[in-house]
Amino acid sequence: MGITKKVTVLAVGLGLVTLSACGSSGNDDSSGGGSKTVTLVSHNSWVVSKDVVAAFEKQSGYELKVLKDGDAGQAVNKAILTKDNPQGDVFFGVDNTLLSRALDNGLFQPYEAKGSDLILDEYRADQDKHRVTPVDSGDICVNYDKAWFAEHDLTPPKTLDDLVKPEYEDLLVVENASTSSPGLGFLLGTAAKYGDEGWQDYWKKLKANGVKVVDGWEQAYNEEFSGSAGGKKAKADRPLVVSYASSPPAEVIYADPKPETAPTGVAEGTCFRQVEYAGLLGNAKNPEGGKALLDFLISKKFQDDMPLNMFVYPVVEGAQVPEDFVRFGPQAKDPETMDPAKIADNRDQWVKSWASLVLK
């Protein structure tokens, strides 16, 4: 989301009500063994329906407590720093752009969740050790403001190549690749498209064409992007933003009144596929509760609930996606992808080079 939001930061960015379920203090025994509380640590975009939480608690016998720890990158880094005495039992929200950092730092212990045989092959990772379980996927893409382009009689861009053309000068806002999950995903998408060397030449052209860089998704989408509800209020002047393929349905579903069509569109030739994972923390105080929670995260009940809460796609065969979500936010047909091993080998150096190129 978080991809997300991860991909998934979309829910918080649009001001949705988060429904974290916290166990009552009377049962919050975190000493292990007889604990009746299981604690999930996540990024700020964790959102789940109350009835789904209730179903988990009834089925498992555990109360669910949720701790939100900033955006995806911040949450992963804090989880690594506190791994010897973790804040919870399960961590959700590490995506494929940061997965190797979590695994290399020993954040998770092995556990193969029940029902994982139904996870679609394209989303699987770490299959030999089962330290993480895929939970959702989404596409990081450039979004455009339909009304702005109609008013200026200009065709919206469709591909990464289009973004460096003169007609799109000073129109694009992106997130900082060193501080933002979608920003990093967009950088990786350009590296996948143009290669180890070519991506730097591409970013030189983007910079020359007036790309604006801000710290994170909320600022980019809600303050700088003219097509968002927040941007309209702030009279933002950038009609292109790095966001998600699932942003248009959110603009429709949570608008009042609800429009017939999405006010924003997606440049499909700019997308990078993001996958989010959850894992049992290495020193979890309630590992049995953590295992039950991981089982539930890939259950049909939870997977069906995700799209309209966290604006991500399920990863389990047979999960249902609501009609509005498919209609206004279809998955990209041919997104850029990158092997997690290649991301691991290059991510830190690429981000350093990107910062030197774009931020100086």
ZAMARGU-4260 file (C-alpha; in steps of 0.2 Angstrom, whole numbers, plus 5000, padded with zeros to 4 digits):
<rodrens>
0) 5000/5000/5000 | 5010/5003/5013 | 5009/4999/5000 | 5008/5006/5005 | 5002/5010/5006
5) 5008/5006/5006 | 4999/5008/4994 | 4991/5008/5009 | 4995/5025/5015 | 4980/5030/5004
10) 4968/5027/5018 | 4976/5039/5030 | 4980/5051/5017 | 4961/5053/5012 | 4956/5055/5030
15) 4947/5038/5032 | 4942/5033/5050 | 4954/5020/5056 | 4947/5006/5066 | 4961/4998/5076
20) 4955/4986/5089 | 4963/4987/5106 | 4961/4973/5119 | 4955/4978/5136 | 4968/4982/5148
25) 4962/4968/5160 | 4968/4955/5148 | 4984/4964/5141 | 4996/4951/5148 | 5011/4952/5137
30) 5022/4940/5147 | 5018/4925/5135 | 5011/4908/5139 | 4994/4913/5145 | 4993/4929/5136
35) 4975/4933/5129 | 4981/4948/5119 | 4990/4947/5102 | 4999/4963/5097 | 5000/4969/5078
40) 5013/4982/5074 | 5010/4991/5058 | 5011/5007/5048 | 4998/5021/5050 | 4987/5014/5036
45) 4981/4999/5044 | 4962/4999/5043 | 4950/4984/5046 | 4932/4982/5049 | 4926/4980/5067
50) 4916/4964/5062 | 4932/4957/5055 | 4942/4960/5071 | 4927/4953/5081 | 4928/4937/5070
55) 4946/4935/5073 | 4944/4937/5092 | 4930/4925/5093 | 4939/4912/5082 | 4956/4913/5090
60) 4952/4917/5108 | 4964/4932/5107 | 4960/4950/5109 | 4969/4961/5095 | 4979/4976/5100
65) 4986/4987/5086 | 5001/4998/5087 | 5003/5010/5073 | 5021/5017/5070 | 5022/5030/5057
70) 5024/5027/5038 | 5030/5010/5031 | 5048/5015/5031 | 5048/5022/5049 | 5039/5007/5055
75) 5051/4995/5048 | 5066/5004/5054 | 5059/5005/5072 | 5054/4987/5072 | 5072/4983/5067
80) 5079/4994/5081 | 5068/4986/5094 | 5069/4968/5088 | 5077/4961/5104 | 5062/4968/5114
85) 5048/4970/5101 | 5033/4980/5103 | 5022/4966/5098 | 5020/4949/5090 | 5017/4952/5072
90) 5023/4965/5060 | 5013/4970/5045 | 5018/4982/5031 | 5035/4978/5026 | 5034/4979/5007
95) 5045/4972/4993 | 5056/4987/4992 | 5061/4985/5010 | 5059/4967/5013 | 5078/4962/5012
100) 5082/4975/5025 | 5070/4967/5037 | 5076/4949/5033 | 5094/4953/5033 | 5092/4961/5051
105) 5083/4945/5057 | 5067/4954/5061 | 5056/4938/5059 | 5056/4920/5064 | 5049/4906/5052
110) 5031/4902/5051 | 5021/4895/5036 | 5003/4902/5039 | 4989/4890/5037 | 4981/4893/5020
115) 4996/4899/5012 | 4995/4886/4998 | 4981/4898/4991 | 4993/4913/4990 | 4996/4917/4971
120) 5013/4912/4966 | 5017/4930/4959 | 5017/4937/4977 | 5027/4924/4986 | 5044/4928/4993
125) 5057/4919/5005 | 5049/4902/5001 | 5063/4892/5008 | 5062/4899/5025 | 5044/4906/5027
130) 5049/4921/5037 | 5035/4932/5029 | 5018/4930/5023 | 5011/4940/5008 | 4995/4950/5013
135) 4991/4962/4999 | 4997/4970/4983 | 4995/4987/4974 | 5003/4997/4960 | 5013/5013/4963
140) 5008/5024/4948 | 5007/5042/4942 | 4990/5049/4944 | 4983/5064/4934 | 4969/5077/4937
145) 4956/5074/4923 | 4949/5092/4925 | 4965/5101/4924 | 4970/5092/4908 | 4953/5095/4900
150) 4954/5113/4905 | 4971/5115/4897 | 4967/5104/4882 | 4982/5093/4885 | 4982/5074/4884
155) 4988/5066/4901 | 5004/5057/4900 | 5003/5038/4898 | 5021/5032/4901 | 5037/5036/4910
160) 5044/5042/4893 | 5030/5055/4892 | 5034/5063/4909 | 5050/5071/4902 | 5042/5079/4887
165) 5041/5098/4887 | 5022/5099/4888 | 5023/5091/4906 | 5036/5104/4913 | 5033/5109/4931
170) 5017/5097/4932 | 5024/5082/4942 | 5026/5080/4961 | 5035/5065/4968 | 5040/5058/4985
175) 5057/5057/4992 | 5064/5040/4988 | 5074/5040/5004 | 5059/5044/5016 | 5044/5037/5007
180) 5038/5020/5001 | 5029/5026/4986 | 5044/5037/4982 | 5056/5022/4983 | 5044/5012/4973
185) 5043/5025/4959 | 5062/5025/4959 | 5063/5006/4957 | 5051/5007/4943 | 5062/5019/4933
190) 5077/5007/4937 | 5067/4992/4931 | 5062/5002/4915 | 5079/5010/4911 | 5092/4999/4918
195) 5106/5001/4931 | 5113/5016/4922 | 5099/5023/4912 | 5088/5027/4926 | 5100/5041/4931
200) 5099/5049/4914 | 5080/5048/4916 | 5080/5057/4932 | 5091/5071/4926 | 5078/5074/4912
205) 5064/5073/4925 | 5073/5086/4936 | 5077/5097/4921 | 5058/5096/4917 | 5053/5103/4934
210) 5049/5088/4945 | 5045/5093/4963 | 5050/5082/4977 | 5042/5082/4994 | 5045/5071/5009
215) 5030/5059/5009 | 5014/5054/5001 | 5002/5064/5011 | 5010/5080/5007 | 5012/5076/4989
220) 4994/5070/4987 | 4984/5081/4999 | 4994/5097/4997 | 5002/5098/4980 | 4991/5087/4969
225) 4977/5097/4961 | 4966/5082/4958 | 4964/5077/4976 | 4950/5083/4988 | 4964/5091/4999
230) 4973/5098/4984 | 4957/5107/4977 | 4954/5115/4994 | 4973/5121/4995 | 4972/5127/4976
235) 4987/5115/4973 | 4995/5117/4955 | 5003/5100/4951 | 4991/5089/4941 | 5002/5074/4941
240) 5007/5065/4957 | 5015/5048/4961 | 5002/5039/4971 | 4993/5022/4968 | 4982/5014/4955
245) 4969/5013/4969 | 4968/5031/4972 | 4954/5035/4960 | 4942/5023/4968 | 4945/5031/4985
250) 4941/5048/4977 | 4924/5041/4971 | 4919/5030/4986 | 4923/5042/5000 | 4917/5058/4991
255) 4900/5066/4996 | 4891/5067/4985 | 4898/5052/4976 | 4903/5056/4957 | 4899/5045/4943
260) 4917/5044/4937 | 4933/5046/4946 | 4940/5064/4945 | 4958/5056/4943 | 4966/5044/4932
265) 4981/5033/4931 | 4995/5033/4919 | 4997/5014/4917 | 5014/5015/4909 | 5021/5022/4925
270) 5017/5008/4937 | 5027/4998/4949 | 5020/4983/4958 | 5021/4983/4977 | 5018/4968/4988
275) 5016/4970/5007 | 5020/4956/5019 | 5018/4951/5038 | 5029/4941/5049 | 5030/4934/5066
280) 5043/4944/5076 | 5058/4935/5081 | 5056/4938/5100 | 5037/4939/5100 | 5030/4937/5118
285) 5015/4928/5111 | 5021/4918/5096 | 5005/4906/5097 | 4994/4922/5096 | 5005/4929/5082
290) 5003/4913/5072 | 4984/4913/5074 | 4984/4931/5067 | 4995/4927/5052 | 4983/4913/5048
295) 4969/4926/5049 | 4977/4939/5038 | 4976/4927/5023 | 4959/4920/5027 | 4945/4924/5015
300) 4936/4935/5028 | 4951/4947/5030 | 4956/4947/5012 | 4939/4951/5006 | 4938/4966/5018
305) 4955/4974/5013 | 4951/4983/4996 | 4938/4996/5003 | 4948/4998/5019 | 4966/4999/5014
310) 4964/5001/4995 | 4975/4986/4991 | 4972/4970/4981 | 4971/4953/4990 | 4984/4940/4986
315) 4974/4924/4990 | 4965/4914/4976 | 4946/4916/4977 | 4946/4933/4987 | 4932/4945/4981
320) 4936/4962/4975 | 4921/4975/4976 | 4914/4981/4959 | 4918/4999/4962 | 4936/4995/4966
325) 4938/4986/4950 | 4929/4999/4940 | 4939/5014/4946 | 4955/5006/4951 | 4960/4991/4941
330) 4977/4983/4943 | 4990/4989/4930 | 4991/4976/4916 | 5009/4977/4914 | 5018/4985/4929
335) 5036/4986/4931 | 5043/4973/4943 | 5060/4969/4951 | 5067/4953/4959 | 5068/4956/4978
340) 5086/4950/4977 | 5091/4964/4965 | 5082/4977/4976 | 5092/4971/4990 | 5109/4972/4981
345) 5105/4990/4974 | 5092/4999/4984 | 5104/5009/4996 | 5116/5014/4983 | 5102/5019/4971
350) 5094/5029/4984 | 5110/5038/4988 | 5114/5041/4970 | 5096/5047/4967 | 5097/5060/4982
355) 5114/5066/4975 | 5106/5068/4958 | 5089/5075/4962 | 5090/5084/4979 | 5106/5094/4977
</rodrens>
